[in-house]
Amino acid sequence: MRIKAFTRRGALGLLGGASSAALIGCGPRGDRGARDAEVIVIGAGLSGLNAAMILADQGMDVLVLEASSRIGGRMKTLDALPGRPEAGGQQVGAGYGRVRGRAADAGLTFEDFPPNRFGEVLAIGDTLIPAAEWASHPLNALPEPLKPIPPGRLFFSLAARANPFQDVYAWMDEAAGVHDVPAHSWMAGRGANEEALRLMNVSLNGRDLASYSMINVFRSLALYTLERSMGPSQAITGGSQRLPEAMAESLARPVRTGANVAAIEADGAGAQVRLAGGETLRADFVISTLPFPVMRQIGVEAPLSALQREAVEAMAYTPIVQLHLEAETPFWEADGLAPEMWTDSPLERVFAGRAADGTPTGMLTCWLDGMGGLSASTMSDGELEALAQAELARLRPASGGRVRLAHAQRWTPYNALAGGAYMHYQPGQAPAWGGQLATPAGRLHLAGEHLGVLHTGMEAAMESGENAALAVLDAAAPYPGRAQ
Ligand SMILES: Cc1cc2nc3c(=O)[nH]c(=O)nc-3n(C[C@H](O)[C@H](O)[C@H](O)COP(=O)(O)OP(=O)(O)OC[C@H]3O[C@@H](n4cnc5c(N)ncnc54)[C@H](O)[C@@H]3O)c2cc1C
């Protein structure tokens, strides 16, 4: 219903006016004295907090609204579980200047990821295969040249051999358009047989190969190459969530949690938001860091461009479901195999929590993404636990299936505050959308990981928050009502 309303209004090219007033109750052009903040920032993830800090540093009165009771959004540390597993962003690239800068300002430090002293075991069908035996294993049905490549690396290995992008800007060049093809046909054209395509789909950072643009793949590879040239990724000591918490703590005006924004209205003169409880808050500017699947569910009355409206409706997010399991017994000691597994089962990838010296903590994380994550997205905790127990009993008989589901994390379309884990470009999107989606819509500015241009992930969130804050400062400069 809301999506329809949004589309219909969008198609009319909304600019506030009578229909806006109907949505929120009164237009944004109003008594300046009645405003609740100079800038309202929606979302207390990295993007919103970075924008808020920049604006507050410049003397603006900023109010951050966060629907959840927790600060951090997709930076989420499961503090109550052994080893504090991460349910969201974790790897901080060596070149993440903004993330590292904010962390340093807050006194946070970084640490290397613990070594994996056990390697990985593959589970294909019912058969366990130590990774070292994969290349010559009878169940390896890959074409001869691809046989030595572990299933989890097939996708990027093939793409990396032919990456046409020499730098992180290349994906936005006009010439990049020729690479805007589905990964499925591209990989098939490069020698991937049906089995290779099946295995690639298991741990794909998207929904499926057919709906994943090679521009996205080549862009990611160019970014990884640059990051790797600067050094290894690291983790934030104490957990990823410590960073957004520290950023929120630094704001003079506390983040208002439990503030679920249900509607946004903006024109060229002002902006306001309506909370789910009915309260309306006014500001001179609003920065929305809502992921687009979330934005598509709320009422937005603003002069968004046709491209922005299209992207809000159509931007794709990778579905991920994580099962954080506590193993009752160290079954890897009993069967002598690595605790970590890459499987073609419904559990997909199984990661083992590791202490600083590499010793397993006893926590396992099953990471289901793409279509696997989507299939699991409607399952209850009980069903997910039963699935994990049955599959582990089948794949690792030594476990006896004795695992307990400590937490199920759903980054899926049903997560009303995220809509998925992170964006990716489908064929037909990047050439038109790249760098074009953050244009201010009147006094509504957009930010969030999905609007990163030079980065992806955490650093994209920071980059986009910075861009939105700078645009607001620019627009606010001549405005006499602005705090000096
Ligand atoms: C499983 C997973 C693994 C990842 N791994 C990495 C990694 O290793 N490295 C990396 O760089 N990146 C990684 N990322 C991506 C990174 O975590 C995100 O890009 C980044 O945290 C997004 O920040 P954001 O501010 O754009 O969005 P968010 O953090 O999602 O912030 C948006 C905020 O808006 C709030 N909100 C939603 N709806 C409303 C509403 N109606 N009203 C008010 N508030 C609302 C949300 O609760 C949220 O707090 C990972 C993400 C996931 C999910």
The ligand as an SDF file (V2000), in Angstrom:
LIG
                    3D

 53 58  0  0  0  0  0  0  0  0999 V2000
   26.3650   -9.3350    7.9100 C   0  0  0  0  0  0  0  0  0  0  0  0
   27.0840   -8.0910    7.4790 C   0  0  0  0  0  0  0  0  0  0  0  0
   28.4490   -8.1100    7.3240 C   0  0  0  0  0  0  0  0  0  0  0  0
   29.1180   -6.9580    6.9140 C   0  0  0  0  0  0  0  0  0  0  0  0
   30.4770   -6.9780    6.8250 N   0  0  0  0  0  0  0  0  0  0  0  0
   31.1380   -5.8370    6.5130 C   0  0  0  0  0  0  0  0  0  0  0  0
   32.5480   -5.8050    6.5630 C   0  0  0  0  0  0  0  0  0  0  0  0
   33.1860   -6.7900    6.9450 O   0  0  0  0  0  0  0  0  0  0  0  0
   33.1720   -4.6500    6.1880 N   0  0  0  0  0  0  0  0  0  0  0  0
   32.4860   -3.5440    5.7880 C   0  0  0  0  0  0  0  0  0  0  0  0
   33.0790   -2.5360    5.4380 O   0  0  0  0  0  0  0  0  0  0  0  0
   31.1290   -3.5430    5.7960 N   0  0  0  0  0  0  0  0  0  0  0  0
   30.4560   -4.6530    6.1610 C   0  0  0  0  0  0  0  0  0  0  0  0
   29.1030   -4.6530    6.2200 N   0  0  0  0  0  0  0  0  0  0  0  0
   28.3870   -3.4310    5.8180 C   0  0  0  0  0  0  0  0  0  0  0  0
   28.3790   -2.3430    6.9120 C   0  0  0  0  0  0  0  0  0  0  0  0
   28.0810   -2.9090    8.1440 O   0  0  0  0  0  0  0  0  0  0  0  0
   27.3160   -1.3350    6.5210 C   0  0  0  0  0  0  0  0  0  0  0  0
   27.6080   -0.8770    5.2100 O   0  0  0  0  0  0  0  0  0  0  0  0
   27.2280   -0.1050    7.4080 C   0  0  0  0  0  0  0  0  0  0  0  0
   27.2670   -0.4490    8.7680 O   0  0  0  0  0  0  0  0  0  0  0  0
   25.9310    0.6090    7.0470 C   0  0  0  0  0  0  0  0  0  0  0  0
   25.8170    1.8120    7.7510 O   0  0  0  0  0  0  0  0  0  0  0  0
   24.6070    2.8030    7.4140 P   0  0  0  0  0  0  0  0  0  0  0  0
   24.6950    3.9150    8.3740 O   0  0  0  0  0  0  0  0  0  0  0  0
   24.5970    3.1110    5.9790 O   0  0  0  0  0  0  0  0  0  0  0  0
   23.2930    1.9380    7.6400 O   0  0  0  0  0  0  0  0  0  0  0  0
   22.7330    1.3030    8.9810 P   0  0  0  0  0  0  0  0  0  0  0  0
   23.8320    0.8730    9.8610 O   0  0  0  0  0  0  0  0  0  0  0  0
   21.7570    0.2660    8.5590 O   0  0  0  0  0  0  0  0  0  0  0  0
   21.9820    2.5140    9.6770 O   0  0  0  0  0  0  0  0  0  0  0  0
   20.6450    2.8520    9.3910 C   0  0  0  0  0  0  0  0  0  0  0  0
   19.9320    3.0380   10.7220 C   0  0  0  0  0  0  0  0  0  0  0  0
   18.6060    3.4460   10.4580 O   0  0  0  0  0  0  0  0  0  0  0  0
   17.7680    2.8540   11.4420 C   0  0  0  0  0  0  0  0  0  0  0  0
   16.3900    2.8470   10.9270 N   0  0  0  0  0  0  0  0  0  0  0  0
   15.8480    2.0010   10.0330 C   0  0  0  0  0  0  0  0  0  0  0  0
   14.5590    2.3230    9.7960 N   0  0  0  0  0  0  0  0  0  0  0  0
   14.2940    3.4020   10.5650 C   0  0  0  0  0  0  0  0  0  0  0  0
   13.1360    4.2210   10.7540 C   0  0  0  0  0  0  0  0  0  0  0  0
   11.9900    3.9850   10.0900 N   0  0  0  0  0  0  0  0  0  0  0  0
   13.2110    5.2650   11.6220 N   0  0  0  0  0  0  0  0  0  0  0  0
   14.3790    5.5550   12.2840 C   0  0  0  0  0  0  0  0  0  0  0  0
   15.4880    4.7950   12.1480 N   0  0  0  0  0  0  0  0  0  0  0  0
   15.4550    3.7530   11.2880 C   0  0  0  0  0  0  0  0  0  0  0  0
   18.3460    1.4710   11.6010 C   0  0  0  0  0  0  0  0  0  0  0  0
   17.9360    0.8730   12.8090 O   0  0  0  0  0  0  0  0  0  0  0  0
   19.8340    1.7660   11.5380 C   0  0  0  0  0  0  0  0  0  0  0  0
   20.3620    1.9810   12.8340 O   0  0  0  0  0  0  0  0  0  0  0  0
   28.3980   -5.7720    6.6480 C   0  0  0  0  0  0  0  0  0  0  0  0
   27.0190   -5.7440    6.8260 C   0  0  0  0  0  0  0  0  0  0  0  0
   26.3620   -6.8980    7.2340 C   0  0  0  0  0  0  0  0  0  0  0  0
   24.8840   -6.8470    7.4350 C   0  0  0  0  0  0  0  0  0  0  0  0
  1  2  1  0
  2  3  1  0
  2 52  2  0
  3  4  2  0
  4  5  1  0
  4 50  1  0
  5  6  2  0
  6  7  1  0
  6 13  1  0
  7  8  2  0
  7  9  1  0
  9 10  1  0
 10 11  2  0
 10 12  1  0
 12 13  2  0
 13 14  1  0
 14 15  1  0
 14 50  1  0
 15 16  1  0
 16 17  1  0
 16 18  1  0
 18 19  1  0
 18 20  1  0
 20 21  1  0
 20 22  1  0
 22 23  1  0
 23 24  1  0
 24 25  2  0
 24 26  1  0
 24 27  1  0
 27 28  1  0
 28 29  2  0
 28 30  1  0
 28 31  1  0
 31 32  1  0
 32 33  1  0
 33 34  1  0
 33 48  1  0
 34 35  1  0
 35 36  1  0
 35 46  1  0
 36 37  1  0
 36 45  1  0
 37 38  2  0
 38 39  1  0
 39 40  1  0
 39 45  2  0
 40 41  1  0
 40 42  2  0
 42 43  1  0
 43 44  2  0
 44 45  1  0
 46 47  1  0
 46 48  1  0
 48 49  1  0
 50 51  2  0
 51 52  1  0
 52 53  1  0
M  END
$$$$
